Amino acid sequence: MELRKINLKDAKEQWEYTTALPEDENGLTNPHHGVSFEEYREIVLPQLMSYEHPVDMPEWFVPETYYYLWDGDKLVGEFRIRHYLTETLGNGAGHIGYSVKKDFRGKGYGTAGLKLTVEKAKAIVSENEVYLRVNKDNIASQKVMINNGAYKVGEDEGHYFMRIPIMRKGNNFSL
Ligand SMILES: CC(C)(COP(=O)(O)OP(=O)(O)OC[C@H]1O[C@@H](n2cnc3c(N)ncnc32)[C@H](O)[C@@H]1OP(=O)(O)O)[C@@H](O)C(=O)NCCC(=O)NCCS
C-alpha cells in the first residue's frame, strides 16, 4: 500500500475517484462531484495540484497537499493535508481530510491511509499534533482516528475535535 501525491500520470484514476465522491459526505466536501474527465484534466487537476504551492489565492488559503492511497493498481482513497492551522482551521476542520472509495470501506484502508498520512504530516505541518474533526454520528471515522492514537480534546453540537500527537525526534513530550 502506498500514498501517492496527486499527479498528472494518474489523472484517469484520480478523476474516477473525484467525480464519484459525493458533494458532501459527513462534512467532507467535494465541489467536483460529477465533473467530466476533460474538465478534470484541464481545470480541476492543475488547480488541486497548485494548492500545495498556491499562487494568486486569497490570504486565508492554507496550502493543502492531496494524496491518494493505492493498493497495488487500485486507487482506494484520498487523504489531504493542510500545512498549518489558522484560527478557523484550529477551531474547525483541522489538518487532515480523508475518504475511502465506497466499495473498499470496512477493509482497513481508512486506518492504514491515515497512518501513512500522519507520517507524511510529520514533515509538512509545523504543529506537534495533527488536528482532526469528526461528526458525532461518524463512528467509522472516529475509529479510524482512535486506531491511529487520536484522543478527544473537545466537542460542539455536531462534532468531536480530536488530536494525534506527532512523534518527532526531539519532541519533549511523550504519550
Ligand atoms: C470514514 C471512512 C474513511 C472509513 O474508512 P474505512 O476504510 O471504512 O475504515 P476502516 O476499514 O479502517 O474501518 C475503521 C473502523 O470502522 C469500522 N467501520 C467501518 N465502516 C463502518 C460503519 N459504516 N459503521 C460502523 N463502523 C464502521 C470498521 O469496522 C473499523 O472498526 P475497527 O477499528 O473496530 O476494526 C469511510 O467510511 C469514508 O470514506 N466515509 C465517507 C467520508 C468520511 O466520513 N470521511 C471522514 C470525515 S472526518
The ligand as an SDF file (V2000), in Angstrom:
LIG
                    3D

 48 50  0  0  0  0  0  0  0  0999 V2000
  -14.6090    7.1410    7.3580 C   0  0  0  0  0  0  0  0  0  0  0  0
  -14.0020    6.2500    6.2770 C   0  0  0  0  0  0  0  0  0  0  0  0
  -12.7950    6.9550    5.6780 C   0  0  0  0  0  0  0  0  0  0  0  0
  -13.5560    4.9440    6.9520 C   0  0  0  0  0  0  0  0  0  0  0  0
  -12.8250    4.1880    6.0030 O   0  0  0  0  0  0  0  0  0  0  0  0
  -12.7180    2.6080    6.0900 P   0  0  0  0  0  0  0  0  0  0  0  0
  -11.7390    2.1800    5.0580 O   0  0  0  0  0  0  0  0  0  0  0  0
  -14.0550    2.0050    6.0760 O   0  0  0  0  0  0  0  0  0  0  0  0
  -12.0640    2.4510    7.5570 O   0  0  0  0  0  0  0  0  0  0  0  0
  -11.5470    1.1120    8.2060 P   0  0  0  0  0  0  0  0  0  0  0  0
  -11.8470   -0.0610    7.3150 O   0  0  0  0  0  0  0  0  0  0  0  0
  -10.1490    1.3430    8.6380 O   0  0  0  0  0  0  0  0  0  0  0  0
  -12.5110    0.9660    9.4650 O   0  0  0  0  0  0  0  0  0  0  0  0
  -12.2680    1.6040   10.7090 C   0  0  0  0  0  0  0  0  0  0  0  0
  -13.2380    1.0360   11.7290 C   0  0  0  0  0  0  0  0  0  0  0  0
  -14.5650    1.4850   11.4310 O   0  0  0  0  0  0  0  0  0  0  0  0
  -15.4300    0.3880   11.3520 C   0  0  0  0  0  0  0  0  0  0  0  0
  -16.4440    0.7020   10.3590 N   0  0  0  0  0  0  0  0  0  0  0  0
  -16.2890    0.7780    9.0180 C   0  0  0  0  0  0  0  0  0  0  0  0
  -17.4410    1.1490    8.4520 N   0  0  0  0  0  0  0  0  0  0  0  0
  -18.3320    1.3050    9.4610 C   0  0  0  0  0  0  0  0  0  0  0  0
  -19.6950    1.6910    9.5230 C   0  0  0  0  0  0  0  0  0  0  0  0
  -20.3770    2.0010    8.4140 N   0  0  0  0  0  0  0  0  0  0  0  0
  -20.2830    1.7630   10.7410 N   0  0  0  0  0  0  0  0  0  0  0  0
  -19.5880    1.4830   11.8660 C   0  0  0  0  0  0  0  0  0  0  0  0
  -18.2910    1.1290   11.8700 N   0  0  0  0  0  0  0  0  0  0  0  0
  -17.6880    1.0420   10.6920 C   0  0  0  0  0  0  0  0  0  0  0  0
  -14.5630   -0.7750   10.9430 C   0  0  0  0  0  0  0  0  0  0  0  0
  -15.1510   -1.9930   11.3040 O   0  0  0  0  0  0  0  0  0  0  0  0
  -13.3130   -0.4900   11.7340 C   0  0  0  0  0  0  0  0  0  0  0  0
  -13.5240   -0.8820   13.0730 O   0  0  0  0  0  0  0  0  0  0  0  0
  -12.3210   -1.4420   13.9740 P   0  0  0  0  0  0  0  0  0  0  0  0
  -11.3200   -0.3350   14.0880 O   0  0  0  0  0  0  0  0  0  0  0  0
  -13.0060   -1.7520   15.2480 O   0  0  0  0  0  0  0  0  0  0  0  0
  -11.7980   -2.6210   13.2400 O   0  0  0  0  0  0  0  0  0  0  0  0
  -15.0380    5.9060    5.1620 C   0  0  0  0  0  0  0  0  0  0  0  0
  -16.1860    5.3550    5.7680 O   0  0  0  0  0  0  0  0  0  0  0  0
  -15.4610    7.1080    4.3240 C   0  0  0  0  0  0  0  0  0  0  0  0
  -14.8190    7.4170    3.3350 O   0  0  0  0  0  0  0  0  0  0  0  0
  -16.5440    7.7990    4.7210 N   0  0  0  0  0  0  0  0  0  0  0  0
  -17.0270    8.9630    3.9950 C   0  0  0  0  0  0  0  0  0  0  0  0
  -16.1350   10.1900    4.1530 C   0  0  0  0  0  0  0  0  0  0  0  0
  -15.8320   10.4700    5.6140 C   0  0  0  0  0  0  0  0  0  0  0  0
  -16.6500   10.2780    6.5030 O   0  0  0  0  0  0  0  0  0  0  0  0
  -14.6020   10.9690    5.8630 N   0  0  0  0  0  0  0  0  0  0  0  0
  -14.1330   11.2970    7.2030 C   0  0  0  0  0  0  0  0  0  0  0  0
  -14.5640   12.6710    7.5950 C   0  0  0  0  0  0  0  0  0  0  0  0
  -13.9660   13.0440    9.2620 S   0  0  0  0  0  0  0  0  0  0  0  0
  1  2  1  0
  2  3  1  0
  2  4  1  0
  2 36  1  0
  4  5  1  0
  5  6  1  0
  6  7  2  0
  6  8  1  0
  6  9  1  0
  9 10  1  0
 10 11  2  0
 10 12  1  0
 10 13  1  0
 13 14  1  0
 14 15  1  0
 15 16  1  0
 15 30  1  0
 16 17  1  0
 17 18  1  0
 17 28  1  0
 18 19  1  0
 18 27  1  0
 19 20  2  0
 20 21  1  0
 21 22  1  0
 21 27  2  0
 22 23  1  0
 22 24  2  0
 24 25  1  0
 25 26  2  0
 26 27  1  0
 28 29  1  0
 28 30  1  0
 30 31  1  0
 31 32  1  0
 32 33  2  0
 32 34  1  0
 32 35  1  0
 36 37  1  0
 36 38  1  0
 38 39  2  0
 38 40  1  0
 40 41  1  0
 41 42  1  0
 42 43  1  0
 43 44  2  0
 43 45  1  0
 45 46  1  0
 46 47  1  0
 47 48  1  0
M  END
$$$$
